[in-house]
Amino acid sequence: MGLYSKYILPKVVHFTCSMKPNMYQRRKVVPLAEGLVLEIGIGSGLNIPYYDVGRVEKVLGLDPSREMTRIAESSASTVPFDVEFIELPGEEIPLESQSVDTVLMTYTLCSIPDTGRALQQMARVLKPGGKLIFCEHGAAPDPKVLRWQNRLNPIWSRVGGGCQLNREIPELIEIGGFRIVDMESMYIPGWRPASFNYWGVAVPA
């Protein structure tokens, strides 16, 4: 891991992901989580304050970056439920099959190298009746914006820790073994190439 990835990138990601429009999106989806929750890409813990303490038993926060989870630990200490950190990527979920009630994923799918494998792992660990709650930025519906996403993506991914601007989020979720049962999408305020959001609920297909 280079100096940029270790010391600078975590602060950049924390800053950009904590902007007001993104936090407003988190407030829409995080309270839907319930029971034993697996949060994929918990990062710096920006979702932690939005969990409904009356519905959540425990949160398992998966993230490969120790630098990010170090930031999250301060938020975890302020909530009345347990938060346990697992320092592994989304493709490597070390949990038993059918063991969690909810998988939560916000602004994470853009940077997972093998999205198919990661989503299959998420489907595997969900209990019968469990759900995937997601909020992601991705490919814009407007051809002009999408062209800019495609042009900028190679540079953006290098400086953004592998973040991809142009991923087809609904398609990836369905290819990964889920059926989307509720979804909304729109541009949120911000830089147009990174501001088209998809959010909703999916269940194992």
PyMOL commands that set and color helices and strands:
alter all, ss='L'
color gray80, all
select helices_A, chain A and resi 3-17+20-32+48-50+66-76+109-111+115-125+143-159+169-175+192-194
alter helices_A, ss='H'
color red, helices_A
select strands_A, chain A and resi 35-40+56-62+82-86+100-106+126-137+178-187+196-204
alter strands_A, ss='S'
color yellow, strands_A
deselect
rebuild
show_as cartoon
